[in-house]
Amino acid sequence: MGQMIWDAEFLNIDLCMKNMFREPKPAKTIIETYGCFAFHAGMISMGCPTPLDTHPLHGEMPCASMDQAWLEIDSDRITLK
């Protein structure tokens, strides 16, 4: 969903916030499964609360189902695609 990174640790330090979710669950809005370390937000709109923006909070991408995902590993970076 939305290319979520659900867990992250660096030098034995957990970088994630504490939350009630142990893993991502299929959801229609990010607040139904909030707790991931990182996610892609809206591509169309961010869902900022204004009368002109009716998109869900943080946009449509966080809960979008993905057809495929992979890591590209180079000598100096790791990229999630």
PyMOL commands that set and color helices and strands:
alter all, ss='L'
color gray80, all
select helices_A, chain A and resi 30-32
alter helices_A, ss='H'
color red, helices_A
select strands_A, chain A and resi 9-10+13-14+71-73+78-80
alter strands_A, ss='S'
color yellow, strands_A
deselect
rebuild
show_as cartoon
